Amino acid sequence: MQLDSAASPAPLSPGLRLQIPNPFDPADGSEADEVMPTASPVADGQCVAAAPALPQPPRFAGRTMQDRRDFMRQYETYLTAINALQTQWGGAFAMPVGACIESKTKRMVTRYEFNLAPHLVGEEQWIEYFKQANAPSHVD
């Protein structure tokens, strides 16, 4: 049953085409670019033509101490690359350590190592968890 006041559903097109219109298409059909003022902080300074590609944060999905050490090295490399992009006008934000852990691994580690739910483990606890991998041990 369909109410008279309800809009009729859009017919499904064959194939996998997008039914949502592109909001960035010009409404009047004109494709001309408009002149825009510069966003550079200095009037006669250099303009930014393109931002560098941001480095992707590492993902932790391991279980051993060696996996933790490898993740720490990858994360330190990631932070070095992010810090190189910092300027006085802006910069890139680094992904927190806790957000770089694969969800299944996060649930397992929080359950067995922290004895907590995943949402109750803070960033400092995750950092300490990975720092434990640097402590000498006879067992991996």
N, CA, C and O of each residue as an XYZ file, in Angstrom:
560
protein
N       0.839     -1.175      0.000
C       0.000      0.000      0.000
C       0.885      1.239      0.000
O       1.866      1.312      0.740
N       0.534      2.209     -0.830
C       1.307      3.441     -0.919
C       0.362      4.613     -0.729
O      -0.707      4.667     -1.338
N       0.761      5.548      0.116
C      -0.049      6.738      0.343
C       0.043      7.660     -0.859
O       1.064      7.709     -1.544
N      -1.044      8.395     -1.108
C      -1.045      9.322     -2.237
C      -0.053     10.459     -2.040
O       0.479     10.988     -3.016
N       0.204     10.845     -0.782
C       1.099     11.975     -0.530
C       2.571     11.578     -0.611
O       3.437     12.446     -0.720
N       2.864     10.289     -0.560
C       4.255      9.843     -0.610
C       4.779      9.900     -2.039
O       4.057      9.646     -3.003
N       6.049     10.238     -2.141
C       6.670     10.288     -3.467
C       6.835      8.870     -3.989
O       7.068      7.934     -3.224
N       6.712      8.728     -5.283
C       6.868      7.402     -5.864
C       8.340      7.013     -5.818
O       9.205      7.863     -6.031
N       8.641      5.751     -5.545
C      10.047      5.343     -5.474
C      10.703      5.445     -6.843
O      10.072      5.235     -7.878
N      11.977      5.769     -6.814
C      12.721      5.888     -8.067
C      12.849      4.506     -8.692
O      13.131      3.538     -7.986
N      12.648      4.395     -9.993
C      12.776      3.078    -10.621
C      14.227      2.617    -10.574
O      15.153      3.407    -10.764
N      14.404      1.344    -10.322
C      15.752      0.788    -10.272
C      16.292      0.665    -11.684
O      15.621      0.153    -12.580
N      17.490      1.130    -11.866
C      18.090      1.061    -13.189
C      18.833     -0.262    -13.331
O      19.280     -0.830    -12.334
N      18.968     -0.757    -14.552
C      19.727     -1.996    -14.729
C      21.205     -1.742    -14.449
O      21.717     -0.658    -14.728
N      21.862     -2.706    -13.917
C      23.281     -2.549    -13.596
C      23.448     -1.933    -12.215
O      22.498     -1.848    -11.437
N      24.650     -1.513    -11.930
C      24.953     -0.937    -10.626
C      25.262      0.542    -10.762
O      26.378      0.966    -10.465
N      24.314      1.322    -11.198
C      24.532      2.760    -11.330
C      24.031      3.473    -10.089
O      23.106      3.003     -9.426
N      24.626      4.581     -9.781
C      24.284      5.365     -8.609
C      22.981      6.111     -8.838
O      22.819      6.777     -9.860
N      22.047      6.007     -7.894
C      20.757      6.668     -8.010
C      20.773      8.074     -7.416
O      19.851      8.853     -7.659
N      21.796      8.407     -6.648
C      21.879      9.715     -6.004
C      22.564     10.679     -6.961
O      23.633     10.363     -7.483
N      21.974     11.851     -7.206
C      22.630     12.800     -8.118
C      23.889     13.383     -7.487
O      23.997     13.492     -6.266
N      24.829     13.752     -8.336
C      26.075     14.353     -7.883
C      25.798     15.787     -7.452
O      25.376     16.593     -8.280
N      26.022     16.138     -6.171
C      25.742     17.501     -5.722
C      26.716     18.524     -6.286
O      26.465     19.726     -6.189
N      27.819     18.077     -6.871
C      28.812     18.999     -7.395
C      28.622     19.301     -8.874
O      29.352     20.119     -9.433
N      27.657     18.659     -9.515
C      27.347     19.005    -10.897
C      26.710     20.388    -10.915
O      25.896     20.698    -10.045
N      27.064     21.229    -11.892
C      26.451     22.557    -11.947
C      24.952     22.445    -12.209
O      24.512     21.662    -13.051
N      24.176     23.240    -11.473
C      22.717     23.179    -11.581
C      22.218     23.754    -12.904
O      21.236     23.266    -13.465
N      22.893     24.791    -13.403
C      22.416     25.434    -14.625
C      23.069     24.866    -15.885
O      22.795     25.343    -16.986
N      23.913     23.871    -15.742
C      24.536     23.247    -16.906
C      25.835     23.906    -17.326
O      26.520     23.385    -18.206
N      26.198     25.030    -16.733
C      27.450     25.689    -17.116
C      28.613     24.997    -16.419
O      28.494     24.564    -15.273
N      29.712     24.899    -17.107
C      30.868     24.197    -16.570
C      32.061     25.134    -16.391
O      33.182     24.659    -16.211
N      31.853     26.433    -16.433
C      32.949     27.391    -16.332
C      33.419     27.512    -14.884
O      32.609     27.520    -13.957
N      34.731     27.604    -14.703
C      35.292     27.804    -13.373
C      35.208     29.273    -13.006
O      35.296     30.151    -13.865
N      35.037     29.524    -11.725
C      35.011     30.894    -11.237
C      36.384     31.243    -10.680
O      37.101     30.371    -10.188
N      36.748     32.516    -10.759
C      38.002     32.981    -10.192
C      37.809     33.092     -8.689
O      36.851     33.706     -8.219
N      38.734     32.489     -7.932
C      38.639     32.504     -6.476
C      39.865     33.187     -5.898
O      40.946     33.100     -6.480
N      39.722     33.870     -4.761
C      40.888     34.498     -4.134
C      41.830     33.428     -3.580
O      41.418     32.302     -3.301
N      43.100     33.805     -3.428
C      44.092     32.863     -2.928
C      43.873     32.577     -1.449
O      43.404     33.434     -0.701
N      44.212     31.387     -1.047
C      44.099     31.001      0.355
C      45.455     31.029      1.042
O      45.579     30.598      2.189
N      46.470     31.531      0.353
C      47.811     31.593      0.928
C      47.848     32.630      2.035
O      47.189     33.664      1.929
N      48.612     32.374      3.109
C      48.656     33.309      4.227
C      49.371     34.620      3.911
O      49.131     35.620      4.586
N      50.237     34.642      2.908
C      50.962     35.850      2.530
C      50.452     36.291      1.167
O      50.282     35.467      0.269
N      50.209     37.587      1.008
C      49.600     38.087     -0.226
C      50.416     37.726     -1.466
O      49.853     37.232     -2.443
N      51.724     37.961     -1.448
C      52.547     37.682     -2.617
C      53.384     36.415     -2.439
O      54.360     36.214     -3.162
N      53.016     35.572     -1.498
C      53.770     34.346     -1.235
C      53.428     33.260     -2.230
O      52.642     33.461     -3.156
N      54.028     32.118     -2.024
C      53.777     30.991     -2.901
C      52.399     30.406     -2.615
O      51.954     30.357     -1.468
N      51.741     29.969     -3.667
C      50.439     29.322     -3.518
C      50.643     27.814     -3.401
O      51.543     27.246     -4.020
N      49.809     27.188     -2.616
C      49.859     25.737     -2.496
C      49.106     25.151     -3.674
O      47.911     25.400     -3.837
N      49.794     24.377     -4.493
C      49.158     23.787     -5.667
C      48.495     22.463     -5.322
O      47.407     22.168     -5.816
N      49.132     21.671     -4.488
C      48.565     20.382     -4.095
C      49.186     19.966     -2.769
O      50.368     20.201     -2.521
N      48.391     19.358     -1.942
C      48.898     18.861     -0.668
C      49.540     17.498     -0.886
O      49.125     16.756     -1.776
N      50.535     17.163     -0.096
C      51.151     15.844     -0.252
C      50.192     14.749      0.206
O      49.307     14.983      1.029
N      50.379     13.592     -0.322
C      49.559     12.456      0.108
C      49.931     12.111      1.545
O      51.110     11.987      1.877
N      48.931     11.959      2.381
C      49.192     11.642      3.776
C      49.591     10.176      3.911
O      49.025      9.308      3.245
N      50.557      9.906      4.767
C      50.940      8.508      4.968
C      49.816      7.749      5.674
O      49.101      8.308      6.505
N      49.676      6.495      5.337
C      48.653      5.660      5.958
C      49.180      5.094      7.273
O      50.325      4.646      7.336
N      48.357      5.108      8.325
C      48.822      4.552      9.595
C      48.950      3.033      9.509
O      48.233      2.390      8.743
N      49.858      2.463     10.290
C      49.987      1.002     10.279
C      48.802      0.353     10.982
O      48.123      0.993     11.785
N      48.558     -0.907     10.682
C      47.480     -1.669     11.327
C      48.110     -2.812     12.112
O      48.963     -3.534     11.596
N      47.683     -2.971     13.358
C      48.190     -4.056     14.189
C      47.164     -5.169     14.223
O      46.011     -4.951     14.595
N      47.583     -6.356     13.837
C      46.710     -7.526     13.877
C      47.488     -8.741     14.368
O      47.102     -9.877     14.091
N      48.577     -8.512     15.090
C      49.431     -9.605     15.526
C      49.110    -10.085     16.925
O      48.182     -9.610     17.578
N      49.920    -11.058     17.368
C      49.704    -11.634     18.690
C      50.990    -11.764     19.492
O      50.940    -11.865     20.718
N      52.122    -11.765     18.838
C      53.381    -12.020     19.534
C      54.090    -10.721     19.881
O      53.726     -9.646     19.405
N      55.113    -10.844     20.724
C      55.931     -9.683     21.082
C      56.629     -9.119     19.849
O      56.779     -7.904     19.720
N      57.055     -9.997     18.944
C      57.709     -9.533     17.715
C      56.734     -8.714     16.876
O      57.126     -7.707     16.287
N      55.471     -9.129     16.814
C      54.457     -8.354     16.092
C      54.289     -6.977     16.715
O      54.122     -5.984     16.006
N      54.331     -6.918     18.047
C      54.220     -5.622     18.737
C      55.418     -4.740     18.418
O      55.259     -3.548     18.154
N      56.631     -5.323     18.439
C      57.828     -4.533     18.122
C      57.774     -4.017     16.685
O      58.129     -2.869     16.419
N      57.332     -4.863     15.770
C      57.208     -4.437     14.368
C      56.207     -3.296     14.235
O      56.449     -2.331     13.510
N      55.078     -3.410     14.939
C      54.076     -2.345     14.889
C      54.641     -1.047     15.454
O      54.398      0.025     14.900
N      55.403     -1.134     16.565
C      55.989      0.078     17.151
C      56.921      0.765     16.161
O      56.898      1.989     16.036
N      57.735     -0.007     15.461
C      58.646      0.585     14.465
C      57.860      1.239     13.330
O      58.190      2.344     12.899
N      56.823      0.556     12.847
C      55.999      1.119     11.771
C      55.289      2.386     12.234
O      55.182      3.347     11.473
N      54.803      2.397     13.477
C      54.100      3.576     13.992
C      55.062      4.747     14.168
O      54.700      5.889     13.883
N      56.278      4.482     14.632
C      57.272      5.547     14.759
C      57.621      6.138     13.398
O      57.781      7.352     13.276
N      57.739      5.300     12.378
C      57.986      5.783     11.017
C      56.818      6.632     10.538
O      57.018      7.672      9.910
N      55.607      6.194     10.831
C      54.393      6.942     10.471
C      54.381      8.310     11.151
O      54.085      9.316     10.505
N      54.702      8.362     12.456
C      54.723      9.641     13.168
C      55.794     10.576     12.621
O      55.580     11.787     12.553
N      56.935     10.033     12.231
C      57.988     10.858     11.639
C      57.500     11.502     10.347
O      57.764     12.678     10.098
N      56.794     10.734      9.530
C      56.260     11.279      8.275
C      55.184     12.324      8.543
O      55.137     13.345      7.857
N      54.319     12.090      9.528
C      53.267     13.058      9.872
C      53.892     14.340     10.406
O      53.470     15.436     10.037
N      54.900     14.213     11.276
C      55.547     15.398     11.844
C      56.273     16.215     10.787
O      56.420     17.428     10.943
N      56.727     15.581      9.720
C      57.386     16.316      8.640
C      56.395     17.208      7.892
O      56.805     18.160      7.229
N      55.106     16.913      7.990
C      54.087     17.702      7.291
C      53.559     18.866      8.122
O      52.734     19.641      7.637
N      54.017     19.003      9.360
C      53.525     20.075     10.223
C      54.125     21.414      9.787
O      55.329     21.523      9.555
N      53.277     22.414      9.681
C      53.716     23.772      9.354
C      53.099     24.729     10.355
O      52.304     24.322     11.201
N      53.463     25.999     10.263
C      52.881     26.975     11.184
C      51.435     27.298     10.832
O      50.721     27.868     11.658
N      50.987     26.951      9.633
C      49.612     27.253      9.230
C      48.677     26.066      9.389
O      47.458     26.234      9.361
N      49.209     24.911      9.548
C      48.371     23.724      9.681
C      49.211     22.481      9.542
O      50.427     22.551      9.364
N      48.568     21.370      9.622
C      49.305     20.126      9.495
C      48.377     18.940      9.488
O      47.154     19.084      9.487
N      48.961     17.788      9.485
C      48.198     16.545      9.466
C      48.051     16.030     10.891
O      48.928     16.235     11.730
N      46.960     15.377     11.150
C      46.727     14.783     12.454
C      47.133     13.318     12.418
O      46.862     12.612     11.447
N      47.781     12.870     13.474
C      48.209     11.472     13.559
C      47.086     10.630     14.149
O      46.389     11.052     15.072
N      46.929      9.455     13.608
C      45.946      8.503     14.110
C      46.433      7.978     15.460
O      47.599      7.597     15.574
N      45.574      7.945     16.491
C      46.006      7.408     17.788
C      46.357      5.921     17.690
O      45.879      5.216     16.801
N      47.189      5.466     18.604
C      47.623      4.067     18.593
C      46.421      3.132     18.689
O      46.353      2.136     17.969
N      45.475      3.443     19.571
C      44.313      2.582     19.755
C      43.452      2.451     18.519
O      42.763      1.446     18.352
N      43.478      3.443     17.653
C      42.680      3.390     16.423
C      43.386      2.618     15.314
O      42.784      2.349     14.274
N      44.638      2.262     15.515
C      45.402      1.528     14.501
C      45.363      0.018     14.715
O      46.075     -0.725     14.039
N      44.545     -0.432     15.640
C      44.482     -1.860     15.945
C      43.256     -2.453     15.277
O      42.155     -1.914     15.395
N      43.440     -3.547     14.587
C      42.340     -4.233     13.913
C      41.304     -4.631     14.964
O      41.670     -5.053     16.061
N      40.023     -4.503     14.644
C      38.966     -4.638     15.650
C      38.920     -6.016     16.307
O      38.695     -6.111     17.514
N      39.126     -7.072     15.547
C      39.102     -8.420     16.135
C      40.266     -8.592     17.111
O      40.105     -9.169     18.186
N      41.427     -8.091     16.729
C      42.596     -8.148     17.601
C      42.374     -7.298     18.842
O      42.756     -7.692     19.943
N      41.758     -6.136     18.670
C      41.488     -5.251     19.801
C      40.578     -5.934     20.823
O      40.831     -5.861     22.026
N      39.532     -6.588     20.354
C      38.624     -7.282     21.276
C      39.351     -8.403     22.018
O      39.165     -8.574     23.223
N      40.173     -9.161     21.305
C      40.899    -10.269     21.926
C      41.888     -9.758     22.980
O      41.944    -10.287     24.090
N      42.664     -8.728     22.628
C      43.678     -8.208     23.548
C      43.028     -7.580     24.777
O      43.477     -7.812     25.899
N      41.981     -6.792     24.579
C      41.343     -6.153     25.739
C      40.692     -7.180     26.651
O      40.660     -7.003     27.868
N      40.182     -8.239     26.073
C      39.534     -9.274     26.889
C      40.555    -10.053     27.714
O      40.337    -10.287     28.903
N      41.672    -10.459     27.094
C      42.609    -11.341     27.777
C      43.780    -10.627     28.443
O      44.317    -11.135     29.428
N      44.187     -9.484     27.945
C      45.321     -8.766     28.540
C      44.874     -7.723     29.570
O      45.485     -7.590     30.630
N      43.808     -6.988     29.250
C      43.346     -5.920     30.135
C      42.160     -6.339     31.001
O      41.870     -5.688     32.004
N      41.471     -7.417     30.626
C      40.270     -7.870     31.318
C      39.211     -6.760     31.347
O      38.541     -6.550     32.358
N      39.078     -6.056     30.217
C      38.132     -4.947     30.077
C      37.449     -5.026     28.721
O      37.863     -5.776     27.838
N      36.405     -4.242     28.580
C      35.765     -4.085     27.274
C      36.640     -3.159     26.422
O      37.340     -2.310     26.975
N      36.619     -3.301     25.090
C      37.492     -2.480     24.236
C      37.316     -0.972     24.414
O      38.293     -0.228     24.329
N      36.101     -0.511     24.657
C      35.884      0.937     24.775
C      36.391      1.503     26.106
O      36.444      2.722     26.271
N      36.760      0.645     27.048
C      37.252      1.108     28.347
C      38.774      1.235     28.411
O      39.309      1.731     29.402
N      39.465      0.800     27.380
C      40.928      0.874     27.356
C      41.336      2.196     26.717
O      40.934      2.504     25.595
N      42.138      2.975     27.442
C      42.545      4.296     26.969
C      43.817      4.268     26.137
O      44.478      3.236     26.015
N      44.141      5.412     25.574
C      45.315      5.540     24.705
C      46.609      5.245     25.462
O      47.499      4.587     24.924
N      46.724      5.724     26.707
C      47.936      5.479     27.489
C      48.126      3.987     27.757
O      49.252      3.490     27.754
N      47.019      3.273     27.988
C      47.117      1.836     28.217
C      47.604      1.107     26.964
O      48.381      0.157     27.059
N      47.147      1.548     25.792
C      47.609      0.924     24.551
C      49.092      1.184     24.342
O      49.822      0.293     23.909
N      49.541      2.386     24.643
C      50.959      2.717     24.483
C      51.807      1.845     25.407
O      52.837      1.316     24.990
N      51.376      1.695     26.658
C      52.103      0.839     27.596
C      52.098     -0.622     27.150
O      53.087     -1.333     27.329
N      50.993     -1.065     26.574
C      50.900     -2.439     26.069
C      51.971     -2.696     25.008
O      52.613     -3.746     25.009
N      52.157     -1.740     24.111
C      53.163     -1.923     23.060
C      54.576     -1.722     23.589
O      55.513     -2.343     23.086
N      54.750     -0.865     24.598
C      56.083     -0.667     25.174
C      56.572     -1.910     25.909
O      57.779     -2.111     26.045
N      55.650     -2.746     26.385
C      56.044     -3.986     27.062
C      56.854     -4.891     26.136
O      57.632     -5.722     26.605
N      56.679     -4.735     24.848
C      57.403     -5.577     23.889
C      58.896     -5.278     23.892
O      59.685     -6.102     23.429
N      59.298     -4.119     24.402
C      60.722     -3.780     24.458
C      61.417     -4.370     25.676
O      62.647     -4.412     25.723
N      60.648     -4.829     26.667
C      61.247     -5.432     27.860
C      61.824     -6.797     27.494
O      61.158     -7.590     26.828
N      63.052     -7.079     27.919
C      63.653     -8.374     27.595
C      62.860     -9.519     28.223
O      62.407     -9.430     29.364
N      62.708    -10.574     27.464
C      61.964    -11.734     27.938
C      62.560    -12.990     27.314
O      63.075    -12.962     26.197
N      62.480    -14.088     28.054
C      62.976    -15.358     27.527
C      61.912    -16.078     26.725
O      62.198    -17.058     26.038
N      60.685    -15.591     26.812
C      59.562    -16.237     26.135
C      58.902    -15.224     25.220
O      58.717    -14.066     25.598
N      58.547    -15.654     24.024
C      57.837    -14.761     23.110
C      56.356    -15.040     23.193
O      55.567    -14.396     22.501
